[in-house]
């Protein structure tokens, strides 16, 4: 991952990590086959630039062992005797690829059931995965949605990128996974204000259609021939 997706992923990871409660505070997890929890707590004299560099140098790969991540979450929760109501509710994954590219979708159903069973044994609900593909293609390209202009139909291409994630529609069939695709200032604002519904396909479509770019459009009423 590089460019805007990398910058956004690091920024959001640090924001979420710092806002978390113990024992998850200032903890991020590497995106790899052998996931590790990394403490990014600011040390005395550590500035933001150094923290960003530290995260950039973490191990990462073209896929991740989601079961391994949840095993580590459960291990931490049990070791710290985390109450049920204090258990992490959401695992945020920031990537530049589709969920099915990072995880073999044909085995996810079985993996999800296995993870869910492990959590129930210890009295916890399995956290939901919010998987955010920060690099949504636009007709084969990689242009961020908020940089597209309304002229020459590019606004409609931006709409397609936000709602459908570019190469294919957002898959809503994966159990326990909320999938987001693309990146824009509107999505970032909705995310930081904890309005995930606004970031789903329908919410994104409504937000775009209600934007000032489309404010000049009017619905013309006309008699529709019958038959």
N, C-alpha and C positions, 0 to 999 in steps of 0.2 A: 504494500500500500504506500502511496506517495501523494504529494500535492495536497489539494484541498481536503480530500477524505482523511488523510493522515492528520492534518492540523485539527480538523473538527473532532476526530476520534479522540485525540489526546486531550483537547480542551474539555470535551464533555466528560471524559473519564475522570479527569482531575476534579471537576466540579462535583460530580456525583460522589466520588470517593471522599471528598472533604465534607460533604453534607450528610454522609451516612452516620449511623450510630454505632457504638462499639458492639461487637468486635469487628465490624466491617469498615469502620472509619479509616480513611486513607489507605484502603486496600484495593488493588486492581489485579486482574488475572491476565496472564499471557494467553494469546490466541495461538495455540499450537497443539500438537498431538500429546505433548506432555505438559499440560497447563500448570502454572505455578502462581500462587498468591504472592504479590510483591507489595511491600509497605512503602508508600510514597509520602509518608509524613514529612512535612517540612522540617529540616534541621536548622539549628542556629546558623545563620549566615547563608542558608540555601535560598537562592532566588528562584523566580518562576522559570527563567531560562534554563537553569540547571535541572529543575524537575522535569521540564519538557524533554530535555536531552536524555535524561535517565529513562523515561518511558520509551523514547524512540529506540533506545539500544536494547530493549527487552526482546526476548526470543519470540518469534512469530512464524507462522507457516501458512500453507494454503488451505488449511482446515483446522478444526479444533475438536478435541475430545470432550464433548459436552458432559458425558457421564463422569469423566474425571473431574470436571469443574464442580459438578453437584456433589460428588463424593467429598471433595475438599471442603465445600460449604457445610456439609453435614458433619464432617469431622470437627470443624471449628465450632459449630453450634453445640455439639455434644460436649466437647472439651470445656467450653465456657458456660455450660448449663443455661443456654439462651432460652428464655421463656417462649412459648408458642407465639404469643402476640408480638414478640420482638424479633422473630425470625425474618430474614430477608424475604421480601415478597416478589422481587423482580430481579432478574439477571439481565443486565443490559449488555448487548454485544454490538460493537461498532465495527463495521467491516466495509470492504469495497467489492464484495461479491455477493451473489444470491445465496440464500440459506441452503438450497439444495447443492450448491457447489462446495459449501463449507462442511456439509454434513450429508451423508448418504441417506436420501429421503426414504429409500425402500426399507431401511432398518430403523428409522427414527421412531416409528410406532412402537416397536418392541423396546427400544432404548427408553422411551418416555415412560412406558409401563413399569419397567424395571426401576427407574429412578424414583417414580412415584411410590412404589412399594417400599423402597428403602426409607424414604422420608416418613411414611405412615408408621413404620415400625417404631420410630423414635417420637411419634406424636406430632409430626410437622406436616404442613401442606407443602407440596412441591412448588417452589417459586416459578413464576411464569418467565419465559424468555421473551424479551423485546429485542428482536434482531433487526438492526438498522443498516441497510445497504446504502452507504453514503455516496456511492458512485452509480447513479442510474443512467443508463445509456439512452440517447435520443436518436433514434434511427441509426444505430450503430456508432454514435459518437459518445462523448463523455462531457457534455456541457451542463454545468449546474443550472438548475431550473431558474434561479433568480437572476441569471445573467442573460436570459433570453428576452428578446424584444417582441412586442406585439405585432410589428410590421412583418409583412411577407409570411404570414401564417405561423411565425415562430412561437407566438403565444400559445397556439394550439399544440405545437410540439412540446412546449413546456408543460401543458396540461397533461399530455400523454405520459410524460416522464414522471410527473408527480403521482398520478393515479395508478399507472400500470407498471411502473418500474422499468420502463424501456423495453427490454428484450422479451418480456412475457408478463402476463397479469400477475399481480400479487397473489400468492397462494394462500388461501384462507383455510385450507384443509388440515394443516399440521396441528396436532393437539398440543396445547400448552405453549404455543408460539404466536406472538404478535409480530408481523413483519411490516417494516416501513422501508420505503425506497425513495432515494433522491434526497436532496438537501436544498433548503431555501431559508431565508430569514424568517418566513412565516412558520415553517416547521420548527425551527430552533426556538422561537418564542412560545409556541404551543407546548413544546417539550419542557422548557424551563418553568412554565406556568402549570405543569402537570395536567395538560389537556390532551391526553393521548388520543381521545376520540377525534379531535380535530386533525390528527395526523394520519388517520385511516383514509382509505381511498375516497369514500363519500365525503368526508369532512374536507379533504384536500380539494376535491372537485368544487364543492360549494364555496370554499374560501377563494379559489381562483375566479370562479364565475361572478362572485360578489366584489371582486377587486375593481379598482378604478379603471384598469385597462379595458374592462368590459362594460363600464358604466354608460357608454354612449349607445349600447345596443338596446333596441326596443323590440318587443314582441308585437308583430302586426297581426291583428285579428282579421280573419277572412272566412267567408263561407266555404266550407269544404264540401265538394260535390259528393253526394251519396251514391252508393252502388258501385 
